[in-house]
Amino acid sequence: MDPRSQTVFTRGTTAAVGVAESQNRVLRNTYWLLALSMLPTTVGAWAGMQFNFLALYTASPIMAPLLMFGVMIGALFGVTALRNSAWGVPALFAFTFIAGLMLAPILTIALGFRNGGQLVGLAGGMTAAIFFAMAGLATVTKRDFSFLGKFLFVGLVILIVASLANLFFQVPALSLTISAVAVLLFSLYLLHDVSNIVRGGETNYITATLNLFLDVYNIFISLLNILMIFSGQRD
């Protein structure tokens, strides 16, 4: 073999190994940060339940959710703006704390059922199962699922519009449909987002964590809502 060809081959192999290590590091850091982000989420949910956020939502069923949604969007932009700075991780934890506060009303309602603890635990277990299934599929196959991006974005916009509309109309059938579609949509988003990390399309672990957190968060809420509708046992 020509020495120059051997050098080129060696450099190419070294570069490929370096890229793979970088992608694995981003994925590993993302999973660790995602796990840690569940702590402020839990604290936020507990605080929201202690301060009875459900009463706030009951007193103002339209404005309260819209206000909290606006706060969450603002925090989301804050994380995005700070993702490349030392404040990125604290901003992410602040966002997940706010997300936890927004969980308080549905958790309070769920725990009001006789089997509320089981419903919450089952929703959490099903969410974890979906996460590991989609993450495993994206990691093992290493197939490019970026083609899902445009389809998922259109679906997300439609889902947001439908959710906002249902704040005003409060149609139970529409709520169930929204939850079912959300489970499917964000499960596919998990596949898309993990694939994006594995293939090197996302190299910022704060942004990657934020994306996965939102996927898991919305799957959990949607599953819990479905379980309450079909399996909730009132006293």
KEGU-149622 format. One record per atom (N, C-alpha, C): y, z, x; atom name; residue number from 1. Coordinates in steps of 0.1 Angstrom, whole numbers, padded with zeros to 4 digits. Layout:
N
SITE,Y,Z,X,CA,NUM
...
END
This chain:
235
SITE,-0012,0000,0009,N,1
SITE,0000,0000,0000,CA,1
SITE,0012,0000,0009,C,1
SITE,0022,-0008,0005,N,2
SITE,0035,-0009,0012,CA,2
SITE,0041,0005,0011,C,2
SITE,0045,0011,0023,N,3
SITE,0052,0024,0023,CA,3
SITE,0063,0025,0014,C,3
SITE,0071,0014,0013,N,4
SITE,0083,0015,0004,CA,4
SITE,0078,0016,-0011,C,4
SITE,0067,0009,-0014,N,5
SITE,0062,0010,-0028,CA,5
SITE,0057,0024,-0031,C,5
SITE,0050,0030,-0021,N,6
SITE,0045,0043,-0022,CA,6
SITE,0057,0053,-0024,C,6
SITE,0068,0051,-0017,N,7
SITE,0079,0060,-0019,CA,7
SITE,0085,0059,-0033,C,7
SITE,0086,0046,-0038,N,8
SITE,0092,0044,-0051,CA,8
SITE,0083,0050,-0061,C,8
SITE,0069,0049,-0060,N,9
SITE,0060,0055,-0069,CA,9
SITE,0061,0070,-0069,C,9
SITE,0062,0076,-0057,N,10
SITE,0063,0090,-0056,CA,10
SITE,0076,0095,-0063,C,10
SITE,0087,0088,-0060,N,11
SITE,0100,0092,-0066,CA,11
SITE,0099,0091,-0081,C,11
SITE,0093,0080,-0086,N,12
SITE,0092,0078,-0100,CA,12
SITE,0083,0089,-0107,C,12
SITE,0072,0093,-0100,N,13
SITE,0064,0103,-0105,CA,13
SITE,0071,0117,-0105,C,13
SITE,0079,0120,-0094,N,14
SITE,0086,0132,-0094,CA,14
SITE,0097,0133,-0105,C,14
SITE,0103,0121,-0107,N,15
SITE,0113,0121,-0118,CA,15
SITE,0107,0124,-0131,C,15
SITE,0095,0118,-0134,N,16
SITE,0089,0119,-0147,CA,16
SITE,0084,0134,-0148,C,16
SITE,0079,0140,-0138,N,17
SITE,0075,0154,-0139,CA,17
SITE,0088,0163,-0141,C,17
SITE,0099,0159,-0135,N,18
SITE,0111,0167,-0137,CA,18
SITE,0116,0166,-0151,C,18
SITE,0115,0154,-0157,N,19
SITE,0120,0153,-0171,CA,19
SITE,0111,0161,-0180,C,19
SITE,0097,0160,-0178,N,20
SITE,0088,0168,-0186,CA,20
SITE,0090,0183,-0185,C,20
SITE,0093,0188,-0173,N,21
SITE,0096,0202,-0171,CA,21
SITE,0108,0206,-0178,C,21
SITE,0118,0197,-0178,N,22
SITE,0131,0200,-0184,CA,22
SITE,0129,0201,-0200,C,22
SITE,0121,0191,-0205,N,23
SITE,0119,0191,-0219,CA,23
SITE,0111,0204,-0224,C,23
SITE,0101,0207,-0216,N,24
SITE,0093,0219,-0219,CA,24
SITE,0102,0232,-0218,C,24
SITE,0111,0232,-0209,N,25
SITE,0120,0244,-0207,CA,25
SITE,0129,0245,-0220,C,25
SITE,0134,0234,-0224,N,26
SITE,0143,0234,-0236,CA,26
SITE,0135,0239,-0248,C,26
SITE,0123,0234,-0249,N,27
SITE,0114,0238,-0261,CA,27
SITE,0111,0252,-0260,C,27
SITE,0107,0257,-0248,N,28
SITE,0104,0271,-0246,CA,28
SITE,0116,0280,-0249,C,28
SITE,0127,0277,-0244,N,29
SITE,0140,0285,-0246,CA,29
SITE,0143,0285,-0261,C,29
SITE,0141,0273,-0268,N,30
SITE,0144,0272,-0282,CA,30
SITE,0135,0281,-0290,C,30
SITE,0122,0281,-0287,N,31
SITE,0113,0290,-0295,CA,31
SITE,0117,0305,-0292,C,31
SITE,0120,0309,-0280,N,32
SITE,0124,0322,-0278,CA,32
SITE,0136,0326,-0285,C,32
SITE,0146,0317,-0285,N,33
SITE,0159,0320,-0291,CA,33
SITE,0157,0320,-0306,C,33
SITE,0148,0312,-0311,N,34
SITE,0146,0312,-0326,CA,34
SITE,0140,0325,-0330,C,34
SITE,0130,0330,-0322,N,35
SITE,0124,0343,-0325,CA,35
SITE,0135,0354,-0325,C,35
SITE,0143,0354,-0315,N,36
SITE,0154,0364,-0314,CA,36
SITE,0164,0363,-0325,C,36
SITE,0166,0351,-0330,N,37
SITE,0176,0349,-0341,CA,37
SITE,0172,0355,-0354,C,37
SITE,0159,0358,-0355,N,38
SITE,0154,0364,-0367,CA,38
SITE,0158,0379,-0368,C,38
SITE,0162,0385,-0357,N,39
SITE,0166,0399,-0357,CA,39
SITE,0180,0401,-0364,C,39
SITE,0190,0393,-0360,N,40
SITE,0203,0394,-0368,CA,40
SITE,0201,0389,-0382,C,40
SITE,0192,0380,-0385,N,41
SITE,0190,0376,-0398,CA,41
SITE,0184,0387,-0407,C,41
SITE,0175,0394,-0401,N,42
SITE,0169,0406,-0408,CA,42
SITE,0180,0417,-0411,C,42
SITE,0188,0419,-0400,N,43
SITE,0198,0429,-0402,CA,43
SITE,0208,0425,-0412,C,43
SITE,0212,0412,-0412,N,44
SITE,0221,0407,-0422,CA,44
SITE,0216,0408,-0436,C,44
SITE,0203,0405,-0438,N,45
SITE,0197,0406,-0451,CA,45
SITE,0196,0421,-0456,C,45
SITE,0193,0430,-0446,N,46
SITE,0193,0444,-0450,CA,46
SITE,0207,0449,-0454,C,46
SITE,0217,0445,-0446,N,47
SITE,0231,0449,-0449,CA,47
SITE,0235,0444,-0462,C,47
SITE,0232,0431,-0465,N,48
SITE,0235,0425,-0478,CA,48
SITE,0229,0432,-0490,C,48
SITE,0217,0437,-0488,N,49
SITE,0210,0444,-0499,CA,49
SITE,0216,0458,-0500,C,49
SITE,0220,0465,-0489,N,50
SITE,0226,0478,-0490,CA,50
SITE,0240,0477,-0497,C,50
SITE,0247,0466,-0494,N,51
SITE,0261,0465,-0500,CA,51
SITE,0260,0458,-0514,C,51
SITE,0248,0455,-0518,N,52
SITE,0245,0450,-0532,CA,52
SITE,0253,0436,-0534,C,52
SITE,0249,0427,-0525,N,53
SITE,0255,0414,-0527,CA,53
SITE,0251,0407,-0540,C,53
SITE,0240,0411,-0545,N,54
SITE,0236,0405,-0558,CA,54
SITE,0246,0408,-0569,C,54
SITE,0252,0420,-0569,N,55
SITE,0262,0423,-0579,CA,55
SITE,0274,0414,-0577,C,55
SITE,0278,0411,-0565,N,56
SITE,0289,0401,-0563,CA,56
SITE,0286,0388,-0568,C,56
SITE,0273,0383,-0566,N,57
SITE,0269,0370,-0571,CA,57
SITE,0268,0370,-0587,C,57
SITE,0264,0382,-0592,N,58
SITE,0263,0383,-0607,CA,58
SITE,0277,0383,-0613,C,58
SITE,0286,0390,-0607,N,59
SITE,0300,0390,-0612,CA,59
SITE,0307,0377,-0611,C,59
SITE,0304,0370,-0601,N,60
SITE,0310,0357,-0599,CA,60
SITE,0300,0346,-0594,C,60
SITE,0292,0342,-0604,N,61
SITE,0280,0333,-0601,CA,61
SITE,0283,0320,-0595,C,61
SITE,0296,0315,-0596,N,62
SITE,0299,0302,-0590,CA,62
SITE,0308,0304,-0577,C,62
SITE,0318,0312,-0578,N,63
SITE,0327,0314,-0567,CA,63
SITE,0321,0321,-0555,C,63
SITE,0313,0331,-0558,N,64
SITE,0307,0339,-0547,CA,64
SITE,0298,0330,-0538,C,64
SITE,0288,0322,-0544,N,65
SITE,0280,0313,-0536,CA,65
SITE,0288,0303,-0529,C,65
SITE,0298,0297,-0535,N,66
SITE,0307,0287,-0529,CA,66
SITE,0314,0293,-0517,C,66
SITE,0319,0306,-0519,N,67
SITE,0326,0312,-0508,CA,67
SITE,0317,0315,-0496,C,67
SITE,0305,0320,-0499,N,68
SITE,0296,0323,-0488,CA,68
SITE,0291,0310,-0482,C,68
SITE,0290,0299,-0489,N,69
SITE,0286,0286,-0484,CA,69
SITE,0297,0282,-0474,C,69
SITE,0309,0283,-0478,N,70
SITE,0321,0280,-0470,CA,70
SITE,0321,0287,-0457,C,70
SITE,0318,0301,-0458,N,71
SITE,0318,0309,-0446,CA,71
SITE,0307,0304,-0437,C,71
SITE,0295,0301,-0442,N,72
SITE,0284,0297,-0435,CA,72
SITE,0287,0283,-0428,C,72
SITE,0293,0274,-0435,N,73
SITE,0297,0261,-0429,CA,73
SITE,0307,0263,-0417,C,73
SITE,0316,0273,-0419,N,74
SITE,0326,0276,-0408,CA,74
SITE,0319,0281,-0396,C,74
SITE,0309,0290,-0398,N,75
SITE,0302,0296,-0387,CA,75
SITE,0293,0285,-0380,C,75
SITE,0288,0276,-0388,N,76
SITE,0280,0265,-0383,CA,76
SITE,0288,0257,-0373,C,76
SITE,0301,0253,-0377,N,77
SITE,0309,0246,-0369,CA,77
SITE,0313,0254,-0356,C,77
SITE,0314,0267,-0358,N,78
SITE,0317,0276,-0346,CA,78
SITE,0306,0275,-0336,C,78
SITE,0294,0276,-0340,N,79
SITE,0282,0275,-0331,CA,79
SITE,0282,0261,-0324,C,79
SITE,0285,0251,-0332,N,80
SITE,0285,0237,-0326,CA,80
SITE,0296,0236,-0315,C,80
SITE,0307,0242,-0318,N,81
SITE,0318,0241,-0309,CA,81
SITE,0316,0249,-0296,C,81
SITE,0308,0259,-0297,N,82
SITE,0306,0268,-0285,CA,82
SITE,0292,0267,-0279,C,82
SITE,0285,0256,-0283,N,83
SITE,0271,0255,-0278,CA,83
SITE,0270,0253,-0263,C,83
SITE,0280,0248,-0257,N,84
SITE,0279,0246,-0242,CA,84
SITE,0286,0257,-0234,C,84
SITE,0290,0268,-0241,N,85
SITE,0297,0279,-0234,CA,85
SITE,0289,0292,-0234,C,85
SITE,0294,0302,-0227,N,86
SITE,0287,0315,-0227,CA,86
SITE,0287,0321,-0241,C,86
SITE,0296,0317,-0249,N,87
SITE,0297,0323,-0263,CA,87
SITE,0288,0316,-0273,C,87
SITE,0280,0307,-0268,N,88
SITE,0271,0299,-0277,CA,88
SITE,0261,0308,-0284,C,88
SITE,0254,0316,-0276,N,89
SITE,0243,0325,-0281,CA,89
SITE,0249,0336,-0291,C,89
SITE,0260,0343,-0287,N,90
SITE,0266,0352,-0297,CA,90
SITE,0270,0345,-0310,C,90
SITE,0276,0333,-0308,N,91
SITE,0280,0326,-0320,CA,91
SITE,0268,0323,-0329,C,91
SITE,0257,0319,-0323,N,92
SITE,0244,0316,-0330,CA,92
SITE,0239,0329,-0337,C,92
SITE,0240,0340,-0330,N,93
SITE,0235,0353,-0337,CA,93
SITE,0244,0357,-0348,C,93
SITE,0257,0354,-0347,N,94
SITE,0267,0357,-0358,CA,94
SITE,0264,0348,-0370,C,94
SITE,0260,0336,-0367,N,95
SITE,0257,0326,-0378,CA,95
SITE,0244,0331,-0385,C,95
SITE,0234,0335,-0377,N,96
SITE,0221,0340,-0384,CA,96
SITE,0223,0353,-0391,C,96
SITE,0233,0361,-0387,N,97
SITE,0236,0373,-0394,CA,97
SITE,0242,0370,-0408,C,97
SITE,0251,0360,-0408,N,98
SITE,0257,0356,-0421,CA,98
SITE,0246,0349,-0430,C,98
SITE,0237,0342,-0423,N,99
SITE,0226,0336,-0431,CA,99
SITE,0218,0347,-0437,C,99
SITE,0216,0358,-0430,N,100
SITE,0209,0369,-0435,CA,100
SITE,0216,0375,-0447,C,100
SITE,0229,0377,-0447,N,101
SITE,0237,0382,-0458,CA,101
SITE,0234,0373,-0470,C,101
SITE,0233,0360,-0468,N,102
SITE,0231,0351,-0480,CA,102
SITE,0217,0352,-0485,C,102
SITE,0208,0358,-0478,N,103
SITE,0195,0360,-0482,CA,103
SITE,0193,0372,-0492,C,103
SITE,0203,0381,-0491,N,104
SITE,0202,0393,-0498,CA,104
SITE,0200,0392,-0513,C,104
SITE,0208,0383,-0520,N,105
SITE,0206,0382,-0534,CA,105
SITE,0192,0378,-0539,C,105
SITE,0186,0368,-0532,N,106
SITE,0173,0363,-0537,CA,106
SITE,0163,0373,-0533,C,106
SITE,0164,0380,-0522,N,107
SITE,0155,0391,-0518,CA,107
SITE,0156,0403,-0527,C,107
SITE,0168,0406,-0532,N,108
SITE,0169,0417,-0541,CA,108
SITE,0162,0414,-0555,C,108
SITE,0164,0401,-0559,N,109
SITE,0157,0397,-0571,CA,109
SITE,0142,0397,-0570,C,109
SITE,0138,0392,-0558,N,110
SITE,0123,0391,-0556,CA,110
SITE,0117,0405,-0555,C,110
SITE,0124,0414,-0549,N,111
SITE,0118,0428,-0547,CA,111
SITE,0119,0436,-0560,C,111
SITE,0126,0430,-0570,N,112
SITE,0127,0436,-0583,CA,112
SITE,0114,0433,-0591,C,112
SITE,0106,0424,-0587,N,113
SITE,0094,0421,-0594,CA,113
SITE,0083,0432,-0589,C,113
SITE,0073,0434,-0598,N,114
SITE,0063,0443,-0594,CA,114
SITE,0055,0439,-0582,C,114
SITE,0054,0426,-0580,N,115
SITE,0047,0421,-0568,CA,115
SITE,0057,0414,-0558,C,115
SITE,0069,0420,-0558,N,116
SITE,0080,0414,-0550,CA,116
SITE,0076,0413,-0535,C,116
SITE,0071,0425,-0530,N,117
SITE,0068,0425,-0516,CA,117
SITE,0058,0415,-0512,C,117
SITE,0048,0412,-0521,N,118
SITE,0037,0402,-0518,CA,118
SITE,0044,0388,-0518,C,118
SITE,0053,0386,-0528,N,119
SITE,0059,0373,-0529,CA,119
SITE,0067,0370,-0516,C,119
SITE,0075,0380,-0511,N,120
SITE,0083,0378,-0499,CA,120
SITE,0073,0375,-0487,C,120
SITE,0063,0383,-0486,N,121
SITE,0053,0382,-0475,CA,121
SITE,0046,0368,-0475,C,121
SITE,0043,0364,-0488,N,122
SITE,0036,0351,-0489,CA,122
SITE,0045,0340,-0485,C,122
SITE,0058,0341,-0490,N,123
SITE,0067,0330,-0486,CA,123
SITE,0069,0330,-0471,C,123
SITE,0070,0341,-0465,N,124
SITE,0071,0342,-0450,CA,124
SITE,0059,0336,-0443,C,124
SITE,0047,0339,-0448,N,125
SITE,0035,0334,-0442,CA,125
SITE,0034,0319,-0444,C,125
SITE,0037,0314,-0456,N,126
SITE,0037,0299,-0458,CA,126
SITE,0047,0292,-0449,C,126
SITE,0059,0298,-0448,N,127
SITE,0069,0292,-0439,CA,127
SITE,0064,0291,-0425,C,127
SITE,0058,0302,-0420,N,128
SITE,0053,0302,-0406,CA,128
SITE,0042,0291,-0405,C,128
SITE,0033,0290,-0415,N,129
SITE,0022,0280,-0414,CA,129
SITE,0028,0266,-0414,C,129
SITE,0038,0263,-0422,N,130
SITE,0044,0250,-0421,CA,130
SITE,0051,0248,-0408,C,130
SITE,0058,0258,-0402,N,131
SITE,0064,0256,-0390,CA,131
SITE,0054,0253,-0379,C,131
SITE,0043,0261,-0378,N,132
SITE,0033,0258,-0367,CA,132
SITE,0026,0245,-0369,C,132
SITE,0024,0241,-0381,N,133
SITE,0018,0228,-0384,CA,133
SITE,0027,0216,-0380,C,133
SITE,0039,0217,-0384,N,134
SITE,0048,0206,-0380,CA,134
SITE,0052,0206,-0365,C,134
SITE,0054,0218,-0360,N,135
SITE,0057,0218,-0345,CA,135
SITE,0045,0214,-0337,C,135
SITE,0033,0218,-0341,N,136
SITE,0021,0214,-0334,CA,136
SITE,0019,0199,-0335,C,136
SITE,0021,0193,-0347,N,137
SITE,0020,0179,-0348,CA,137
SITE,0029,0171,-0339,C,137
SITE,0042,0175,-0339,N,138
SITE,0052,0169,-0331,CA,138
SITE,0049,0170,-0317,C,138
SITE,0044,0182,-0312,N,139
SITE,0042,0184,-0298,CA,139
SITE,0029,0177,-0293,C,139
SITE,0019,0177,-0301,N,140
SITE,0006,0171,-0297,CA,140
SITE,0007,0156,-0297,C,140
SITE,0012,0150,-0308,N,141
SITE,0012,0136,-0309,CA,141
SITE,0023,0130,-0300,C,141
SITE,0034,0137,-0298,N,142
SITE,0045,0132,-0291,CA,142
SITE,0050,0118,-0296,C,142
SITE,0048,0116,-0309,N,143
SITE,0053,0104,-0315,CA,143
SITE,0067,0105,-0318,C,143
SITE,0074,0094,-0318,N,144
SITE,0089,0094,-0321,CA,144
SITE,0091,0094,-0336,C,144
SITE,0096,0105,-0341,N,145
SITE,0099,0106,-0355,CA,145
SITE,0114,0105,-0358,C,145
SITE,0121,0099,-0349,N,146
SITE,0135,0097,-0351,CA,146
SITE,0138,0088,-0362,C,146
SITE,0129,0079,-0366,N,147
SITE,0131,0070,-0377,CA,147
SITE,0133,0077,-0390,C,147
SITE,0129,0090,-0391,N,148
SITE,0131,0098,-0403,CA,148
SITE,0145,0102,-0405,C,148
SITE,0153,0102,-0394,N,149
SITE,0167,0108,-0394,CA,149
SITE,0175,0103,-0406,C,149
SITE,0177,0090,-0408,N,150
SITE,0186,0085,-0418,CA,150
SITE,0181,0088,-0432,C,150
SITE,0168,0087,-0434,N,151
SITE,0162,0090,-0447,CA,151
SITE,0164,0105,-0450,C,151
SITE,0162,0114,-0440,N,152
SITE,0163,0128,-0443,CA,152
SITE,0178,0132,-0445,C,152
SITE,0187,0125,-0438,N,153
SITE,0201,0128,-0441,CA,153
SITE,0206,0125,-0455,C,153
SITE,0201,0113,-0459,N,154
SITE,0205,0109,-0473,CA,154
SITE,0199,0119,-0483,C,154
SITE,0186,0123,-0481,N,155
SITE,0180,0133,-0489,CA,155
SITE,0187,0146,-0489,C,155
SITE,0192,0150,-0477,N,156
SITE,0200,0163,-0476,CA,156
SITE,0212,0162,-0484,C,156
SITE,0220,0151,-0483,N,157
SITE,0232,0150,-0491,CA,157
SITE,0229,0151,-0506,C,157
SITE,0219,0144,-0511,N,158
SITE,0215,0144,-0525,CA,158
SITE,0211,0159,-0529,C,158
SITE,0204,0165,-0520,N,159
SITE,0200,0179,-0523,CA,159
SITE,0212,0188,-0524,C,159
SITE,0221,0187,-0515,N,160
SITE,0233,0196,-0516,CA,160
SITE,0241,0193,-0528,C,160
SITE,0243,0181,-0532,N,161
SITE,0250,0177,-0544,CA,161
SITE,0243,0183,-0556,C,161
SITE,0230,0182,-0557,N,162
SITE,0222,0187,-0568,CA,162
SITE,0223,0202,-0569,C,162
SITE,0223,0209,-0557,N,163
SITE,0224,0223,-0557,CA,163
SITE,0237,0228,-0562,C,163
SITE,0248,0221,-0557,N,164
SITE,0261,0225,-0562,CA,164
SITE,0263,0223,-0577,C,164
SITE,0257,0212,-0582,N,165
SITE,0258,0209,-0596,CA,165
SITE,0250,0220,-0604,C,165
SITE,0239,0225,-0599,N,166
SITE,0231,0234,-0606,CA,166
SITE,0238,0248,-0606,C,166
SITE,0248,0250,-0597,N,167
SITE,0256,0263,-0598,CA,167
SITE,0263,0263,-0612,C,167
SITE,0267,0252,-0617,N,168
SITE,0275,0251,-0629,CA,168
SITE,0265,0250,-0641,C,168
SITE,0254,0243,-0640,N,169
SITE,0246,0240,-0652,CA,169
SITE,0235,0251,-0653,C,169
SITE,0230,0256,-0642,N,170
SITE,0219,0267,-0643,CA,170
SITE,0207,0262,-0651,C,170
SITE,0202,0251,-0647,N,171
SITE,0190,0245,-0654,CA,171
SITE,0177,0249,-0646,C,171
SITE,0168,0258,-0652,N,172
SITE,0157,0262,-0645,CA,172
SITE,0148,0251,-0639,C,172
SITE,0146,0241,-0647,N,173
SITE,0137,0229,-0643,CA,173
SITE,0144,0223,-0630,C,173
SITE,0157,0221,-0630,N,174
SITE,0164,0215,-0619,CA,174
SITE,0163,0224,-0607,C,174
SITE,0164,0237,-0609,N,175
SITE,0162,0247,-0598,CA,175
SITE,0148,0245,-0591,C,175
SITE,0138,0244,-0599,N,176
SITE,0124,0243,-0594,CA,176
SITE,0123,0230,-0587,C,176
SITE,0129,0219,-0592,N,177
SITE,0128,0206,-0586,CA,177
SITE,0135,0206,-0572,C,177
SITE,0147,0212,-0572,N,178
SITE,0154,0213,-0560,CA,178
SITE,0146,0221,-0549,C,178
SITE,0140,0232,-0553,N,179
SITE,0132,0240,-0543,CA,179
SITE,0120,0232,-0538,C,179
SITE,0113,0225,-0547,N,180
SITE,0102,0217,-0543,CA,180
SITE,0106,0206,-0533,C,180
SITE,0116,0199,-0536,N,181
SITE,0121,0188,-0528,CA,181
SITE,0126,0194,-0514,C,181
SITE,0132,0206,-0515,N,182
SITE,0137,0212,-0502,CA,182
SITE,0126,0215,-0493,C,182
SITE,0115,0220,-0498,N,183
SITE,0103,0224,-0490,CA,183
SITE,0098,0211,-0483,C,183
SITE,0097,0200,-0490,N,184
SITE,0093,0187,-0484,CA,184
SITE,0103,0182,-0474,C,184
SITE,0116,0182,-0478,N,185
SITE,0126,0177,-0469,CA,185
SITE,0127,0185,-0456,C,185
SITE,0128,0198,-0457,N,186
SITE,0130,0206,-0445,CA,186
SITE,0117,0207,-0436,C,186
SITE,0105,0205,-0442,N,187
SITE,0093,0204,-0435,CA,187
SITE,0093,0191,-0426,C,187
SITE,0098,0180,-0432,N,188
SITE,0100,0168,-0424,CA,188
SITE,0111,0169,-0414,C,188
SITE,0121,0177,-0417,N,189
SITE,0131,0179,-0407,CA,189
SITE,0126,0187,-0395,C,189
SITE,0117,0196,-0398,N,190
SITE,0110,0204,-0387,CA,190
SITE,0103,0194,-0378,C,190
SITE,0095,0185,-0384,N,191
SITE,0088,0175,-0376,CA,191
SITE,0098,0166,-0368,C,191
SITE,0109,0162,-0374,N,192
SITE,0119,0154,-0367,CA,192
SITE,0126,0161,-0356,C,192
SITE,0130,0174,-0359,N,193
SITE,0137,0182,-0349,CA,193
SITE,0129,0186,-0337,C,193
SITE,0116,0190,-0339,N,194
SITE,0108,0194,-0328,CA,194
SITE,0104,0181,-0320,C,194
SITE,0102,0170,-0326,N,195
SITE,0099,0157,-0320,CA,195
SITE,0111,0153,-0311,C,195
SITE,0123,0156,-0316,N,196
SITE,0135,0152,-0309,CA,196
SITE,0136,0160,-0296,C,196
SITE,0132,0173,-0296,N,197
SITE,0132,0181,-0284,CA,197
SITE,0121,0177,-0274,C,197
SITE,0109,0175,-0280,N,198
SITE,0098,0171,-0271,CA,198
SITE,0101,0158,-0264,C,198
SITE,0108,0148,-0270,N,199
SITE,0110,0135,-0264,CA,199
SITE,0123,0135,-0256,C,199
SITE,0130,0146,-0256,N,200
SITE,0142,0147,-0247,CA,200
SITE,0155,0143,-0254,C,200
SITE,0154,0141,-0267,N,201
SITE,0166,0136,-0275,CA,201
SITE,0176,0148,-0277,C,201
SITE,0171,0160,-0276,N,202
SITE,0180,0172,-0278,CA,202
SITE,0177,0181,-0265,C,202
SITE,0188,0182,-0257,N,203
SITE,0186,0190,-0245,CA,203
SITE,0194,0203,-0245,C,203
SITE,0201,0206,-0256,N,204
SITE,0209,0218,-0257,CA,204
SITE,0200,0228,-0265,C,204
SITE,0196,0239,-0259,N,205
SITE,0186,0248,-0267,CA,205
SITE,0193,0255,-0278,C,205
SITE,0207,0257,-0277,N,206
SITE,0214,0264,-0288,CA,206
SITE,0214,0255,-0300,C,206
SITE,0217,0242,-0298,N,207
SITE,0217,0233,-0309,CA,207
SITE,0203,0231,-0315,C,207
SITE,0194,0230,-0306,N,208
SITE,0180,0229,-0310,CA,208
SITE,0175,0241,-0319,C,208
SITE,0179,0253,-0314,N,209
SITE,0176,0265,-0322,CA,209
SITE,0182,0265,-0335,C,209
SITE,0195,0261,-0336,N,210
SITE,0202,0261,-0348,CA,210
SITE,0195,0252,-0358,C,210
SITE,0191,0240,-0354,N,211
SITE,0184,0230,-0363,CA,211
SITE,0171,0236,-0368,C,211
SITE,0163,0242,-0359,N,212
SITE,0150,0247,-0364,CA,212
SITE,0152,0259,-0373,C,212
SITE,0162,0267,-0370,N,213
SITE,0165,0279,-0378,CA,213
SITE,0169,0275,-0392,C,213
SITE,0177,0265,-0394,N,214
SITE,0181,0260,-0407,CA,214
SITE,0169,0254,-0414,C,214
SITE,0160,0247,-0407,N,215
SITE,0148,0242,-0414,CA,215
SITE,0139,0254,-0419,C,215
SITE,0137,0263,-0411,N,216
SITE,0128,0275,-0415,CA,216
SITE,0135,0283,-0426,C,216
SITE,0148,0285,-0425,N,217
SITE,0155,0293,-0434,CA,217
SITE,0155,0287,-0448,C,217
SITE,0157,0274,-0449,N,218
SITE,0157,0267,-0462,CA,218
SITE,0143,0266,-0468,C,218
SITE,0133,0264,-0459,N,219
SITE,0119,0264,-0464,CA,219
SITE,0115,0277,-0470,C,219
SITE,0119,0288,-0463,N,220
SITE,0116,0302,-0468,CA,220
SITE,0122,0304,-0482,C,220
SITE,0135,0301,-0483,N,221
SITE,0142,0304,-0496,CA,221
SITE,0136,0296,-0507,C,221
SITE,0133,0283,-0504,N,222
SITE,0127,0274,-0515,CA,222
SITE,0113,0279,-0519,C,222
SITE,0105,0282,-0509,N,223
SITE,0092,0287,-0513,CA,223
SITE,0092,0300,-0521,C,223
SITE,0101,0309,-0517,N,224
SITE,0103,0322,-0524,CA,224
SITE,0107,0319,-0538,C,224
SITE,0116,0310,-0540,N,225
SITE,0121,0307,-0554,CA,225
SITE,0110,0301,-0562,C,225
SITE,0101,0292,-0557,N,226
SITE,0090,0287,-0564,CA,226
SITE,0080,0298,-0567,C,226
SITE,0077,0306,-0558,N,227
SITE,0067,0317,-0560,CA,227
SITE,0072,0327,-0571,C,227
SITE,0085,0330,-0571,N,228
SITE,0091,0338,-0582,CA,228
SITE,0089,0332,-0595,C,228
SITE,0091,0319,-0596,N,229
SITE,0091,0312,-0609,CA,229
SITE,0076,0312,-0615,C,229
SITE,0067,0310,-0606,N,230
SITE,0053,0309,-0610,CA,230
SITE,0045,0322,-0610,C,230
SITE,0048,0330,-0600,N,231
SITE,0040,0342,-0598,CA,231
SITE,0047,0356,-0600,C,231
SITE,0060,0356,-0603,N,232
SITE,0067,0368,-0604,CA,232
SITE,0062,0377,-0615,C,232
SITE,0059,0389,-0613,N,233
SITE,0054,0398,-0623,CA,233
SITE,0065,0409,-0626,C,233
SITE,0071,0408,-0638,N,234
SITE,0081,0418,-0642,CA,234
SITE,0074,0430,-0647,C,234
SITE,0081,0442,-0645,N,235
SITE,0076,0454,-0650,CA,235
SITE,0075,0454,-0666,C,235
END
